[in-house]
């Protein structure tokens, strides 16, 4: 009786294993096929896509394309970052009440006058007491580069601005080549510019 039960269990186990092996065998063959020919195709497709993504990756790190935006200038004109493709850009975030920003502005003006660079100085207008403070600041420092108004701090959020001034140096292809937290002197600005296309 016990022998019979053991034999039945063994036969049932072998039968179960045969079914399990039969069911799983085609899947293993398919996996092998995928990992040889299909993977080669996938890898070449993935590497092509990765190359395209790297070229078109928008972000805030060095090597990323700077996020595009449109803001109004102090004079009421609309400025879009992508319209400056082909030119080197210094994108600076600042406010009139910020002492390091005040310290940096004369160097920025001199840098602008002496180099082939566009400066887009984004004022965090939402943090100002009144717009006239921005006008007075520009007059006081004799600034001739573009002053953009971030009236709702939307661009500051997009660019994750915490300390000001914050500066992004963007090359002629729209790619961030340098970013700085805190004020830059003219020599530092020129070094960052010299490393860009």
Secondary structure by P-SEA (a helix, b strand, c coil): caaaaaaaaaaaaaaaaaaaaaaaaaaaaaaaaaacaaaaaaaaaaaaaaaaaaaacccccccccccccccccccbbbbbccccccbbbbbbbbccccaaaaaaaaaaaaaaaccccccbbbbcccccccaaaaaaaaaaaccccbbbbcccaaaaaaaccccccbbbbbcccccccccccccccaaaaaaaaaacc
